[in-house]
Amino acid sequence: MNSDRKNSPLPSPTIDNLSQAIFTVNRHAKTATNPKYLYQLKHEALQKLLKEGKAKKVGLHFSNNPQFSQQQSDVLVKCGEYTFHIPPTKADFEVLPHLGRLDDATRNPKAKVTLANAKKLLISYTGLREDTNSPGHKKRPYQKPEFKKLGERYN
């Protein structure tokens, strides 16, 4: 039963399947132990979709979480029924209209794609591989806990 699930064929890389996979990867990246790779996978897939004309840059939004400044903008990208944000380029500020603040009422539809299948689909689409030597993948050796008697200090 488990072997059927692992060997299930990947869905074809249609706009709907890719946008659902990007949505799933993006949702999981927010709580992942190694979010850098997942965000990179999302960014590469969106860049390829933009290059192929399957996604479209709509405009700029003020970021809800600016990093180092008071105000920061993100590019709103429409892909199928989904919208995503990516970092802007200098050319984006000259070409795209600024849409102001992000509308909290607008939501993406739910996606029923597992993270494993979403990653497989995006990896096959972009060709991007995960670097297993990155800091997020290092396993620390098990360190046996040290117990002190009551009243003794830890140094």
C-alpha positions as a Markdown table, in Angstrom:
| # | Residue | x | y | z |
|---|---|---|---|---|
| 1 | Met | 0.0 | 0.0 | 0.0 |
| 2 | Asn | 2.8 | 2.5 | 0.9 |
| 3 | Ser | 4.8 | 1.5 | -2.2 |
| 4 | Asp | 1.9 | 2.6 | -4.4 |
| 5 | Arg | 2.0 | 6.1 | -2.8 |
| 6 | Lys | 5.8 | 6.5 | -3.2 |
| 7 | Asn | 5.8 | 5.3 | -6.8 |
| 8 | Ser | 2.8 | 7.3 | -7.9 |
| 9 | Pro | 3.5 | 9.2 | -11.2 |
| 10 | Leu | 4.0 | 12.9 | -11.0 |
| 11 | Pro | 1.2 | 15.0 | -12.4 |
| 12 | Ser | 1.9 | 16.8 | -15.6 |
| 13 | Pro | 3.4 | 20.3 | -15.1 |
| 14 | Thr | 0.3 | 22.3 | -16.0 |
| 15 | Ile | -0.3 | 25.8 | -14.7 |
| 16 | Asp | -2.8 | 24.6 | -12.1 |
| 17 | Asn | -0.6 | 21.8 | -10.9 |
| 18 | Leu | 2.5 | 24.0 | -10.7 |
| 19 | Ser | 0.7 | 26.9 | -8.9 |
| 20 | Gln | -0.7 | 24.4 | -6.4 |
| 21 | Ala | 2.7 | 23.0 | -5.8 |
| 22 | Ile | 4.2 | 26.5 | -5.4 |
| 23 | Phe | 1.4 | 27.3 | -2.9 |
| 24 | Thr | 2.1 | 24.1 | -0.9 |
| 25 | Val | 5.9 | 24.7 | -0.8 |
| 26 | Asn | 5.4 | 28.4 | 0.2 |
| 27 | Arg | 3.0 | 27.4 | 3.0 |
| 28 | His | 5.4 | 24.8 | 4.4 |
| 29 | Ala | 8.5 | 27.1 | 4.0 |
| 30 | Lys | 7.1 | 29.4 | 6.7 |
| 31 | Thr | 7.6 | 26.7 | 9.4 |
| 32 | Ala | 10.4 | 24.6 | 7.8 |
| 33 | Thr | 13.7 | 23.9 | 9.4 |
| 34 | Asn | 15.4 | 24.7 | 6.1 |
| 35 | Pro | 13.2 | 27.4 | 4.5 |
| 36 | Lys | 15.9 | 28.8 | 2.3 |
| 37 | Tyr | 15.7 | 25.9 | -0.2 |
| 38 | Leu | 11.9 | 25.9 | -0.3 |
| 39 | Tyr | 11.8 | 29.6 | -1.0 |
| 40 | Gln | 14.5 | 29.2 | -3.6 |
| 41 | Leu | 12.4 | 26.4 | -5.2 |
| 42 | Lys | 9.3 | 28.7 | -5.2 |
| 43 | His | 11.3 | 31.6 | -6.7 |
| 44 | Glu | 12.9 | 29.5 | -9.5 |
| 45 | Ala | 9.5 | 28.0 | -10.4 |
| 46 | Leu | 7.9 | 31.4 | -10.6 |
| 47 | Gln | 10.7 | 32.9 | -12.6 |
| 48 | Lys | 10.5 | 30.1 | -15.1 |
| 49 | Leu | 6.7 | 30.5 | -15.3 |
| 50 | Leu | 7.1 | 34.2 | -15.9 |
| 51 | Lys | 9.7 | 33.6 | -18.6 |
| 52 | Glu | 7.4 | 31.1 | -20.4 |
| 53 | Gly | 4.4 | 33.6 | -20.1 |
| 54 | Lys | 2.4 | 31.3 | -17.9 |
| 55 | Ala | 2.5 | 33.7 | -15.0 |
| 56 | Lys | 2.1 | 37.5 | -14.9 |
| 57 | Lys | 3.5 | 40.3 | -12.7 |
| 58 | Val | 0.4 | 42.3 | -11.6 |
| 59 | Gly | 1.9 | 45.1 | -9.5 |
| 60 | Leu | 3.7 | 46.0 | -6.3 |
| 61 | His | 2.4 | 45.6 | -2.7 |
| 62 | Phe | 3.8 | 47.0 | 0.5 |
| 63 | Ser | 5.3 | 44.1 | 2.4 |
| 64 | Asn | 3.7 | 43.1 | 5.7 |
| 65 | Asn | 7.1 | 42.2 | 7.1 |
| 66 | Pro | 9.8 | 44.6 | 5.9 |
| 67 | Gln | 13.3 | 43.4 | 6.8 |
| 68 | Phe | 15.6 | 46.3 | 7.3 |
| 69 | Ser | 13.5 | 49.3 | 6.4 |
| 70 | Gln | 10.3 | 51.0 | 7.4 |
| 71 | Gln | 8.7 | 50.2 | 4.1 |
| 72 | Gln | 9.4 | 47.5 | 1.5 |
| 73 | Ser | 7.5 | 46.4 | -1.6 |
| 74 | Asp | 7.0 | 42.9 | -3.1 |
| 75 | Val | 6.0 | 42.0 | -6.6 |
| 76 | Leu | 2.5 | 40.4 | -6.8 |
| 77 | Val | 2.6 | 37.5 | -9.4 |
| 78 | Lys | -0.6 | 35.8 | -10.7 |
| 79 | Cys | -0.3 | 32.2 | -11.7 |
| 80 | Gly | -3.5 | 30.3 | -12.5 |
| 81 | Glu | -5.9 | 30.9 | -9.6 |
| 82 | Tyr | -3.1 | 31.7 | -7.2 |
| 83 | Thr | -1.2 | 34.9 | -6.3 |
| 84 | Phe | 2.3 | 35.0 | -4.8 |
| 85 | His | 4.9 | 37.6 | -3.8 |
| 86 | Ile | 8.5 | 37.6 | -4.9 |
| 87 | Pro | 11.2 | 40.2 | -4.3 |
| 88 | Pro | 11.2 | 43.1 | -6.8 |
| 89 | Thr | 13.9 | 44.0 | -9.3 |
| 90 | Lys | 14.8 | 47.6 | -10.1 |
| 91 | Ala | 13.0 | 47.4 | -13.4 |
| 92 | Asp | 9.8 | 46.3 | -11.6 |
| 93 | Phe | 9.6 | 49.7 | -9.8 |
| 94 | Glu | 9.7 | 51.5 | -13.1 |
| 95 | Val | 7.2 | 49.3 | -15.0 |
| 96 | Leu | 4.7 | 47.9 | -12.5 |
| 97 | Pro | 1.9 | 50.0 | -10.8 |
| 98 | His | 1.9 | 50.2 | -7.0 |
| 99 | Leu | -1.2 | 48.6 | -5.6 |
| 100 | Gly | -0.7 | 49.9 | -2.0 |
| 101 | Arg | -1.3 | 47.7 | 1.0 |
| 102 | Leu | -2.1 | 44.0 | 0.7 |
| 103 | Asp | -5.8 | 43.2 | 0.8 |
| 104 | Asp | -6.3 | 40.7 | 3.7 |
| 105 | Ala | -9.6 | 39.6 | 2.4 |
| 106 | Thr | -8.1 | 38.1 | -0.8 |
| 107 | Arg | -7.0 | 34.4 | -0.2 |
| 108 | Asn | -5.6 | 31.7 | -2.4 |
| 109 | Pro | -7.7 | 28.6 | -2.9 |
| 110 | Lys | -6.8 | 25.5 | -0.9 |
| 111 | Ala | -4.4 | 23.1 | -2.5 |
| 112 | Lys | -4.6 | 19.3 | -2.0 |
| 113 | Val | -1.0 | 18.5 | -2.8 |
| 114 | Thr | 1.4 | 17.0 | -0.3 |
| 115 | Leu | 4.7 | 18.7 | 0.3 |
| 116 | Ala | 6.7 | 15.7 | -1.1 |
| 117 | Asn | 4.7 | 15.6 | -4.3 |
| 118 | Ala | 4.9 | 19.4 | -4.6 |
| 119 | Lys | 8.7 | 19.3 | -4.2 |
| 120 | Lys | 9.1 | 16.5 | -6.7 |
| 121 | Leu | 7.0 | 18.4 | -9.3 |
| 122 | Leu | 8.9 | 21.7 | -8.8 |
| 123 | Ile | 12.3 | 19.9 | -8.9 |
| 124 | Ser | 11.4 | 18.2 | -12.1 |
| 125 | Tyr | 10.1 | 21.5 | -13.6 |
| 126 | Thr | 13.0 | 23.7 | -12.5 |
| 127 | Gly | 15.9 | 21.2 | -12.3 |
| 128 | Leu | 16.9 | 22.7 | -8.9 |
| 129 | Arg | 18.4 | 20.2 | -6.5 |
| 130 | Glu | 18.6 | 20.5 | -2.7 |
| 131 | Asp | 22.1 | 20.9 | -1.3 |
| 132 | Thr | 22.3 | 18.2 | 1.4 |
| 133 | Asn | 25.5 | 19.8 | 2.8 |
| 134 | Ser | 23.7 | 23.0 | 3.8 |
| 135 | Pro | 23.6 | 24.0 | 7.5 |
| 136 | Gly | 20.0 | 23.0 | 7.9 |
| 137 | His | 20.8 | 19.4 | 7.1 |
| 138 | Lys | 23.6 | 18.8 | 9.6 |
| 139 | Lys | 22.7 | 16.3 | 12.3 |
| 140 | Arg | 24.2 | 17.0 | 15.7 |
| 141 | Pro | 25.6 | 13.9 | 17.4 |
| 142 | Tyr | 23.6 | 12.7 | 20.3 |
| 143 | Gln | 24.8 | 14.1 | 23.6 |
| 144 | Lys | 23.9 | 12.1 | 26.7 |
| 145 | Pro | 22.2 | 14.2 | 29.3 |
| 146 | Glu | 24.2 | 14.8 | 32.4 |
| 147 | Phe | 22.3 | 14.7 | 35.7 |
| 148 | Lys | 23.7 | 16.3 | 38.9 |
| 149 | Lys | 22.7 | 15.6 | 42.4 |
| 150 | Leu | 20.3 | 18.0 | 44.1 |
| 151 | Gly | 22.1 | 21.1 | 45.1 |
| 152 | Glu | 25.1 | 20.7 | 42.7 |
| 153 | Arg | 25.7 | 23.3 | 40.1 |
| 154 | Tyr | 26.1 | 23.0 | 36.3 |
| 155 | Asn | 29.3 | 24.5 | 34.9 |
